[in-house]
Amino acid sequence: MKLVQKKEIIIAFVWVVFISLNLLSSYLERGKISSFVLILFAIVILLFYINYIILVPRFLLKKKLKVYLVSIFILIVVPTLIFELFLKDAVFDPPRIFKPEFLNNRPIRVGFRFIMFPLILNTAVVVFGTVISIYSEWIKNDRNKKEIEMQKSNAQINFLKNQLSPHFLFNSLNSIYSLTNKKSSDAPEAVITLSELMRYMLYQADGDFVCLKDELEYVQNYLKLQRLRILNNENVTLNIHGNVNQQKIRPLLLISFIENAFKYGTDFKGNTYVKIEIFVDDLEFKFSCVNSVGSRNESYENSGIGLKNTKERLELLYPENHSLMISEVNNEFNINLILKLE
């Protein structure tokens, strides 16, 4: 149910309860429902909705404060005077406090004592309507602000995620090109593996969350593709600890870290290795990637579109629920990522 509908139902309910209680009180006191009470509530309900529907939206919410204050002054004072004229002329039976026997048979006069009763009532009704309108407008603006922020965030996330696809594709095609250039018999298998990777990226990774099991299968396929192109592929290891069948994770968060590990851990002569450890429980996902370091012309931490985008996506998707540490010690890069699972 929309906020506006809920608000109107609540207001109507409050009026029904308030009026019903007063009509019941009037009936119990006189044995009938006083015309005084009926006219009184007709006036205050009219005041409420004139202020609530017309004055607040047209003047107060548009910051026309002077016009609004003059309007509610007229709205409160004029009905109060009309109310007193009704009392003075005794058009209807007033409550006990206004009857002659209660006043020691003194005549009813329009005075401070008698004006204050309707004046306070009318003022309270107008203030009530103003408070409800301002609060409702605040809720609406706050909700609109959050929706705009969410739309901006989603647009930025999608932009960053879409950048990963061509970046990943170029790197994978380079791997396959390397195999075909060597006339390797593994080239057909590499093409099939790449097609599986692209299918995941296009169809399964399009949502907000994916099954952790599917994301890790995607990682395994990527490692399979990389093992086909490097010589010492026995040094590429992946160990997964824990049950990965139930948890959900944001898609394509790990691939940039692994891509960079291969970029700087295998593209040089010597002892190369990439070691990935993943630990999963009901609350946390822990990812560790260690790779050897070769000669390079740029900082690992600041290089690559994919790595930079992943950091930004983590800030957007897991703002208070992730920890990322990147370090280089003794010619070895270490990436440690901890995510709190939702």
C-alpha positions as CSV (number, residue, x, y, z in Angstrom):
1,M,0.0,0.0,0.0
2,K,1.3,3.4,-1.0
3,L,2.4,5.9,1.7
4,V,-0.3,8.4,0.6
5,Q,-3.1,5.8,1.0
6,K,-1.8,4.7,4.4
7,K,-1.6,8.4,5.6
8,E,-5.2,9.1,4.5
9,I,-6.5,6.0,6.1
10,I,-4.8,6.9,9.4
11,I,-6.1,10.4,9.3
12,A,-9.7,9.2,8.6
13,F,-9.4,6.6,11.4
14,V,-8.2,9.3,13.9
15,W,-11.2,11.5,12.9
16,V,-13.7,8.7,13.2
17,V,-12.4,7.7,16.7
18,F,-12.2,11.3,17.9
19,I,-15.7,12.3,16.7
20,S,-17.3,9.0,17.8
21,L,-16.0,9.5,21.4
22,N,-17.3,13.0,21.5
23,L,-20.7,12.1,20.1
24,L,-20.9,9.3,22.6
25,S,-20.0,11.7,25.4
26,S,-22.7,14.2,24.2
27,Y,-25.3,11.4,24.1
28,L,-24.5,10.1,27.6
29,E,-24.7,13.7,29.0
30,R,-28.0,14.7,27.3
31,G,-29.6,11.6,26.1
32,K,-29.2,12.9,22.6
33,I,-26.5,14.1,20.2
34,S,-26.1,17.9,20.6
35,S,-26.3,20.0,17.5
36,F,-23.6,22.1,19.1
37,V,-21.2,19.1,18.8
38,L,-22.2,18.4,15.2
39,I,-21.7,21.9,14.0
40,L,-18.4,22.2,16.0
41,F,-17.0,19.1,14.3
42,A,-18.2,20.2,10.9
43,I,-16.2,23.4,11.4
44,V,-13.0,21.9,12.7
45,I,-13.0,19.1,10.0
46,L,-13.5,21.9,7.3
47,L,-10.6,23.9,8.8
48,F,-8.4,20.8,8.9
49,Y,-8.8,19.9,5.3
50,I,-8.6,23.5,4.0
51,N,-5.2,23.8,5.7
52,Y,-4.1,20.2,4.9
53,I,-5.1,20.1,1.2
54,I,-4.9,23.8,0.1
55,L,-2.9,26.1,2.3
56,V,0.1,23.8,3.2
57,P,0.8,22.5,-0.3
58,R,0.3,25.9,-2.0
59,F,2.0,28.2,0.4
60,L,4.0,26.6,3.2
61,L,5.7,23.8,1.2
62,K,6.5,26.4,-1.5
63,K,8.1,28.6,1.1
64,K,5.5,31.3,1.0
65,L,5.6,31.7,4.7
66,K,4.0,35.1,5.1
67,V,1.1,34.2,2.9
68,Y,0.6,31.0,4.8
69,L,0.7,32.7,8.2
70,V,-1.9,35.3,7.1
71,S,-4.1,32.5,5.6
72,I,-4.1,30.4,8.7
73,F,-4.8,33.4,10.9
74,I,-7.9,34.1,8.9
75,L,-8.7,30.5,8.8
76,I,-8.6,30.3,12.6
77,V,-10.1,33.6,13.6
78,V,-13.1,33.9,11.2
79,P,-14.6,30.5,12.2
80,T,-14.0,31.3,15.8
81,L,-16.0,34.5,15.5
82,I,-18.8,32.6,13.7
83,F,-18.7,30.0,16.4
84,E,-19.2,32.7,19.1
85,L,-22.1,34.3,17.1
86,F,-23.8,30.9,17.2
87,L,-23.2,30.7,20.9
88,K,-24.5,34.3,21.5
89,D,-27.7,33.8,19.5
90,A,-28.3,30.4,21.1
91,V,-29.0,28.7,17.8
92,F,-28.2,25.4,19.3
93,D,-27.9,23.8,22.7
94,P,-24.3,24.5,24.0
95,P,-22.4,22.3,26.4
96,R,-23.0,22.5,30.1
97,I,-20.1,25.0,30.7
98,F,-21.9,27.5,28.5
99,K,-25.4,27.1,30.0
100,P,-26.9,29.9,32.2
101,E,-27.2,27.7,35.3
102,F,-23.5,27.0,35.1
103,L,-22.8,30.8,34.6
104,N,-25.1,31.8,37.6
105,N,-27.7,33.0,35.1
106,R,-25.4,35.5,33.7
107,P,-25.9,36.2,30.0
108,I,-23.6,34.7,27.5
109,R,-21.2,37.3,26.2
110,V,-18.5,37.1,23.5
111,G,-15.5,37.4,25.6
112,F,-12.0,36.1,26.2
113,R,-13.2,33.0,28.2
114,F,-15.6,31.9,25.4
115,I,-13.4,32.8,22.5
116,M,-10.5,30.7,23.9
117,F,-12.4,27.4,23.7
118,P,-13.0,27.4,19.9
119,L,-9.8,29.4,19.3
120,I,-7.7,26.7,21.0
121,L,-9.6,23.9,19.3
122,N,-9.3,25.5,15.8
123,T,-5.6,26.2,16.3
124,A,-4.9,22.7,17.5
125,V,-6.7,21.3,14.4
126,V,-4.7,23.5,12.0
127,V,-1.4,22.7,13.7
128,F,-2.3,19.0,13.5
129,G,-2.8,19.2,9.8
130,T,0.4,21.2,9.3
131,V,2.5,18.8,11.2
132,I,1.1,15.8,9.3
133,S,1.7,17.6,5.9
134,I,5.3,18.5,6.8
135,Y,6.1,15.1,8.1
136,S,4.6,13.4,5.0
137,E,6.5,15.7,2.8
138,W,9.8,15.0,4.6
139,I,9.2,11.2,4.3
140,K,8.4,11.6,0.6
141,N,11.5,13.8,0.0
142,D,13.7,11.4,2.0
143,R,12.4,8.4,0.0
144,N,12.9,10.2,-3.3
145,K,16.4,11.1,-2.3
146,K,17.2,7.5,-1.4
147,E,15.8,6.3,-4.7
148,I,17.9,8.8,-6.7
149,E,21.0,7.8,-4.8
150,M,20.2,4.1,-5.4
151,Q,19.6,4.8,-9.1
152,K,23.0,6.6,-9.3
153,S,24.7,3.8,-7.4
154,N,23.2,1.2,-9.6
155,A,24.1,3.1,-12.8
156,Q,27.7,3.4,-11.5
157,I,27.8,-0.3,-10.6
158,N,26.5,-1.3,-14.0
159,F,29.0,1.0,-15.7
160,L,31.9,-0.5,-13.7
161,K,30.6,-4.1,-14.3
162,N,30.2,-3.5,-18.0
163,Q,33.7,-2.3,-18.2
164,L,34.9,-5.6,-16.9
165,S,33.5,-7.6,-19.8
166,P,35.6,-6.1,-22.6
167,H,38.6,-5.9,-20.3
168,F,38.3,-9.6,-19.4
169,L,37.6,-10.6,-23.1
170,F,40.7,-8.9,-24.4
171,N,42.9,-10.7,-21.8
172,S,41.2,-14.0,-22.6
173,L,41.6,-13.5,-26.3
174,N,45.3,-12.8,-25.8
175,S,45.6,-16.1,-24.0
176,I,43.9,-18.0,-26.8
177,Y,46.0,-16.1,-29.4
178,S,49.1,-17.3,-27.5
179,L,47.9,-20.9,-27.8
180,T,47.0,-20.7,-31.5
181,N,50.3,-18.9,-32.2
182,K,52.1,-21.9,-30.7
183,K,49.8,-24.3,-32.7
184,S,48.8,-25.8,-29.4
185,S,46.3,-28.7,-29.3
186,D,44.7,-27.0,-26.3
187,A,43.4,-24.1,-28.4
188,P,39.9,-25.7,-29.1
189,E,39.5,-26.5,-25.4
190,A,40.4,-22.9,-24.6
191,V,37.7,-21.6,-27.0
192,I,35.1,-23.8,-25.4
193,T,36.2,-22.6,-21.9
194,L,36.0,-19.0,-23.0
195,S,32.5,-19.5,-24.3
196,E,31.5,-20.9,-20.9
197,L,33.0,-17.9,-19.2
198,M,31.2,-15.5,-21.5
199,R,27.9,-17.3,-21.1
200,Y,28.2,-16.8,-17.3
201,M,29.1,-13.1,-17.7
202,L,26.2,-12.4,-20.1
203,Y,23.4,-14.4,-18.6
204,Q,24.1,-15.4,-15.0
205,A,26.1,-12.4,-13.7
206,D,23.5,-9.9,-14.9
207,G,21.6,-9.9,-11.6
208,D,22.4,-8.2,-8.3
209,F,23.5,-11.5,-6.6
210,V,24.7,-14.9,-7.9
211,C,25.1,-18.2,-6.1
212,L,28.6,-18.5,-4.7
213,K,28.9,-21.9,-6.2
214,D,28.4,-20.5,-9.7
215,E,30.8,-17.7,-9.1
216,L,33.5,-20.1,-8.0
217,E,32.9,-22.4,-11.0
218,Y,33.4,-19.3,-13.1
219,V,36.8,-18.7,-11.3
220,Q,37.7,-22.3,-11.9
221,N,37.0,-22.1,-15.6
222,Y,39.2,-18.9,-15.8
223,L,42.0,-20.8,-14.1
224,K,41.6,-23.6,-16.5
225,L,42.0,-21.2,-19.4
226,Q,45.1,-19.7,-17.9
227,R,46.7,-23.1,-17.1
228,L,46.5,-23.9,-20.9
229,R,48.7,-21.0,-21.8
230,I,51.5,-21.1,-19.1
231,L,54.3,-23.6,-18.8
232,N,54.5,-24.3,-15.1
233,N,50.7,-24.6,-14.5
234,E,51.2,-26.9,-11.6
235,N,52.0,-23.8,-9.6
236,V,48.5,-22.4,-10.2
237,T,46.4,-23.7,-7.3
238,L,42.9,-23.1,-5.9
239,N,41.6,-24.5,-2.6
240,I,38.1,-24.0,-1.4
241,H,37.1,-24.6,2.2
242,G,33.6,-24.8,3.4
243,N,30.1,-25.2,2.0
244,V,29.5,-22.9,-1.0
245,N,26.0,-24.2,-2.0
246,Q,23.8,-21.8,0.0
247,Q,25.5,-18.5,0.0
248,K,25.0,-15.6,-2.4
249,I,27.6,-13.0,-3.6
250,R,27.8,-10.1,-5.9
251,P,29.0,-11.2,-9.3
252,L,32.4,-10.7,-10.9
253,L,34.1,-9.4,-7.7
254,L,37.1,-11.8,-7.8
255,I,38.1,-12.0,-11.4
256,S,40.0,-8.7,-11.5
257,F,42.2,-9.8,-8.6
258,I,43.0,-13.1,-10.3
259,E,43.6,-11.5,-13.7
260,N,46.2,-9.2,-12.1
261,A,47.8,-12.1,-10.4
262,F,48.4,-13.8,-13.7
263,K,49.4,-10.6,-15.3
264,Y,52.2,-10.0,-12.9
265,G,52.8,-13.5,-11.6
266,T,53.3,-15.4,-14.8
267,D,54.3,-13.1,-17.6
268,F,58.0,-13.4,-17.0
269,K,60.7,-16.1,-16.9
270,G,61.5,-17.7,-13.6
271,N,59.7,-19.3,-10.7
272,T,56.0,-18.3,-11.1
273,Y,53.0,-19.2,-9.0
274,V,49.5,-18.1,-8.2
275,K,47.9,-19.6,-5.1
276,I,44.3,-18.9,-4.2
277,E,42.7,-19.9,-0.9
278,I,38.9,-19.4,-0.2
279,F,37.3,-20.0,3.1
280,V,33.5,-19.9,3.5
281,D,31.1,-20.1,6.4
282,D,27.6,-18.9,7.0
283,L,28.7,-15.3,7.8
284,E,31.9,-14.6,6.0
285,F,33.7,-15.2,2.7
286,K,37.5,-15.0,2.8
287,F,39.6,-14.8,-0.3
288,S,43.4,-14.9,-0.4
289,C,45.4,-14.6,-3.5
290,V,49.2,-14.8,-3.5
291,N,51.4,-14.5,-6.6
292,S,55.0,-14.1,-7.5
293,V,56.2,-10.8,-8.8
294,G,58.2,-10.1,-12.0
295,S,59.6,-7.0,-13.5
296,R,57.0,-4.4,-14.3
297,N,56.7,-0.7,-15.2
298,E,53.8,0.2,-13.0
299,S,52.5,-0.3,-9.5
300,Y,50.4,-3.4,-9.1
301,E,48.0,-1.8,-6.7
302,N,47.2,1.1,-9.1
303,S,47.3,-0.7,-12.3
304,G,44.5,-2.1,-14.5
305,I,41.0,-1.0,-15.2
306,G,39.6,-4.1,-13.7
307,L,41.3,-3.9,-10.3
308,K,40.4,-0.2,-9.9
309,N,36.7,-1.0,-10.8
310,T,36.6,-3.8,-8.4
311,K,37.7,-1.6,-5.5
312,E,35.0,0.9,-6.5
313,R,32.4,-1.8,-6.7
314,L,33.3,-3.1,-3.3
315,E,32.8,0.4,-1.8
316,L,29.4,0.6,-3.4
317,L,28.2,-2.9,-2.9
318,Y,29.8,-3.7,0.5
319,P,30.4,-0.3,2.0
320,E,30.6,-1.4,5.6
321,N,30.8,-5.1,5.0
322,H,34.2,-5.7,3.5
323,S,37.9,-5.6,4.2
324,L,40.5,-5.4,1.5
325,M,44.2,-5.5,2.0
326,I,46.8,-5.5,-0.8
327,S,50.5,-5.8,0.0
328,E,53.8,-6.6,-1.6
329,V,56.5,-8.4,0.6
330,N,59.6,-10.2,-0.7
331,N,58.6,-10.2,-4.3
332,E,55.2,-11.5,-3.5
333,F,51.8,-9.9,-3.9
334,N,49.1,-10.7,-1.3
335,I,45.5,-9.8,-1.7
336,N,43.2,-10.6,1.3
337,L,39.5,-9.9,0.9
338,I,36.8,-10.5,3.6
339,L,33.1,-10.1,2.8
340,K,30.2,-10.3,5.2
341,L,27.7,-12.5,3.5
342,E,24.1,-11.3,3.3
